[in-house]
Amino acid sequence: MASCPDCRKESIEVDRATVGNHVKEECWPMGREKFFICENPGCEVIYFSESGVKVLKRKDVKTRVTFKEKEAPRPLCYCKQVTEEDVLRAIGEGARTFEEVIGVTGIGGGGNCRLTNPAGRCCSRNYRSFIQRALKKKGSGDGSSGFIALH
């Protein structure tokens, strides 16, 4: 682990291929250092190198990063290109369980998270809790019946 050079929050390592897939081409070359992602929603830094020499902020990234975005569309599943708004629409149109939301939106199961998700890991940690909260708010229960990990 390393700390973000701006906000000092502990950050997780991200594969350089992931970083290269999401930053604007003018930010290349990436060098050979390890990269980390800052998950602090209030910080402008998205990625930074282990030495802190290379700091890539929101303006340097071509992908909307869910936890950094305050306005729609907010991505939930990068592989299937499903947003929070897509999930809310599905629930508004009658999806009552986690499985029904999956069926309507196609969320999950893409299998390319390492490259498509700016954090380089499975999106289910974000969309599962979002769907459960949205279902609960709509009065459809907790949405947890029969959850099966998709990745």
C-alpha positions as CSV (number, residue, x, y, z in Angstrom):
1,M,0.0,0.0,0.0
2,A,1.0,3.6,-0.5
3,S,-0.5,6.9,0.5
4,C,-2.0,9.4,-2.0
5,P,0.4,12.4,-2.4
6,D,-2.5,14.9,-2.1
7,C,-4.9,13.6,0.5
8,R,-2.6,11.0,2.2
9,K,-5.3,8.3,2.1
10,E,-4.0,4.7,2.0
11,S,-4.5,3.5,-1.6
12,I,-4.5,0.1,-3.3
13,E,-2.1,-1.0,-6.1
14,V,-3.5,-1.1,-9.6
15,D,-2.0,-2.9,-12.6
16,R,-0.2,-0.6,-15.0
17,A,-2.3,-2.0,-17.8
18,T,-5.4,-0.8,-16.0
19,V,-3.9,2.6,-15.6
20,G,-2.8,2.7,-19.3
21,N,-6.3,1.8,-20.4
22,H,-7.9,4.8,-18.5
23,V,-5.5,7.7,-18.8
24,K,-5.4,10.0,-21.7
25,E,-2.7,9.2,-24.2
26,E,-0.8,12.4,-23.6
27,C,-0.1,11.1,-20.1
28,W,2.0,8.2,-21.5
29,P,4.6,6.8,-21.1
30,M,3.8,5.4,-17.7
31,G,7.3,4.1,-16.8
32,R,8.0,1.0,-14.9
33,E,6.9,2.0,-11.4
34,K,3.9,0.5,-9.5
35,F,0.7,2.6,-9.6
36,F,-2.0,3.1,-7.0
37,I,-5.6,4.4,-7.1
38,C,-6.8,7.0,-4.6
39,E,-10.3,6.0,-3.6
40,N,-11.0,9.2,-1.7
41,P,-14.1,10.7,-3.4
42,G,-13.0,14.2,-2.4
43,C,-9.5,14.0,-3.9
44,E,-8.8,15.0,-7.5
45,V,-6.0,12.3,-7.7
46,I,-7.0,9.1,-9.5
47,Y,-3.7,7.4,-10.0
48,F,-0.2,8.0,-8.7
49,S,3.2,6.2,-9.0
50,E,4.9,4.6,-6.1
51,S,7.5,7.4,-5.9
52,G,4.8,10.1,-6.3
53,V,6.5,11.5,-9.3
54,K,3.6,10.7,-11.7
55,V,0.3,12.0,-10.3
56,L,-2.7,11.6,-12.6
57,K,-5.8,13.6,-11.7
58,R,-9.4,13.6,-13.0
59,K,-8.4,15.8,-15.9
60,D,-5.8,13.2,-17.0
61,V,-8.3,10.3,-17.1
62,K,-10.7,9.5,-19.9
63,T,-13.0,7.2,-17.9
64,R,-15.7,8.3,-15.4
65,V,-14.6,6.9,-12.0
66,T,-17.7,6.0,-10.0
67,F,-16.5,7.1,-6.5
68,K,-15.1,10.4,-7.9
69,E,-18.3,11.3,-9.8
70,K,-21.0,13.5,-8.2
71,E,-23.2,13.7,-11.3
72,A,-24.9,11.2,-13.6
73,P,-24.0,9.0,-15.2
74,R,-22.2,7.1,-12.5
75,P,-20.9,3.8,-13.7
76,L,-21.5,0.6,-11.7
77,C,-20.4,-2.1,-14.0
78,Y,-17.7,-1.1,-16.5
79,C,-17.7,-4.3,-18.5
80,K,-21.4,-4.1,-19.3
81,Q,-21.6,-0.3,-19.2
82,V,-24.4,-0.2,-16.6
83,T,-24.9,3.0,-14.5
84,E,-26.6,3.7,-11.2
85,E,-29.4,5.4,-13.3
86,D,-29.9,2.1,-15.3
87,V,-30.4,0.2,-12.0
88,L,-32.8,2.8,-10.6
89,R,-34.8,2.7,-13.9
90,A,-35.0,-1.1,-13.7
91,I,-36.3,-0.9,-10.2
92,G,-38.7,1.9,-11.1
93,E,-40.0,-0.3,-13.9
94,G,-40.7,-3.2,-11.6
95,A,-37.5,-5.2,-10.8
96,R,-38.0,-6.4,-7.2
97,T,-35.0,-8.6,-6.5
98,F,-31.3,-8.5,-7.1
99,E,-31.7,-11.2,-9.7
100,E,-34.4,-9.3,-11.5
101,V,-32.1,-6.2,-11.7
102,I,-29.4,-8.3,-13.2
103,G,-31.8,-9.7,-15.7
104,V,-33.1,-6.3,-16.8
105,T,-29.7,-4.4,-16.8
106,G,-27.3,-7.2,-17.7
107,I,-25.0,-5.9,-14.8
108,G,-22.1,-8.2,-13.9
109,G,-20.4,-11.1,-15.4
110,G,-18.3,-9.3,-18.0
111,G,-15.0,-10.7,-16.8
112,N,-12.8,-7.9,-18.0
113,C,-12.8,-5.9,-14.8
114,R,-9.0,-5.7,-14.6
115,L,-9.0,-3.5,-17.7
116,T,-12.4,-1.9,-17.8
117,N,-12.8,-0.9,-14.2
118,P,-10.4,2.0,-13.3
119,A,-9.8,0.3,-10.0
120,G,-8.8,-2.9,-11.8
121,R,-11.0,-5.2,-9.8
122,C,-14.5,-6.6,-9.8
123,C,-17.3,-4.0,-9.8
124,S,-19.6,-6.2,-7.7
125,R,-18.3,-4.7,-4.5
126,N,-19.9,-1.4,-5.7
127,Y,-23.0,-2.5,-7.5
128,R,-24.2,-5.2,-5.0
129,S,-24.5,-2.7,-2.2
130,F,-26.0,0.0,-4.5
131,I,-28.7,-2.4,-5.7
132,Q,-29.5,-3.7,-2.2
133,R,-29.9,-0.1,-0.9
134,A,-32.1,0.9,-3.9
135,L,-34.3,-2.1,-3.5
136,K,-34.7,-1.5,0.2
137,K,-35.5,2.2,-0.4
138,K,-38.2,1.1,-2.9
139,G,-39.6,-1.3,-0.4
140,S,-38.6,-4.5,-2.2
141,G,-36.8,-6.0,0.7
142,D,-33.0,-6.1,1.1
143,G,-32.4,-7.5,-2.3
144,S,-30.0,-10.1,-1.0
145,S,-32.0,-13.3,-1.8
146,G,-29.8,-15.8,-3.4
147,F,-26.9,-13.5,-4.3
148,I,-24.2,-15.4,-6.2
149,A,-20.9,-13.8,-6.9
150,L,-20.6,-13.0,-10.6
151,H,-16.9,-12.9,-11.0
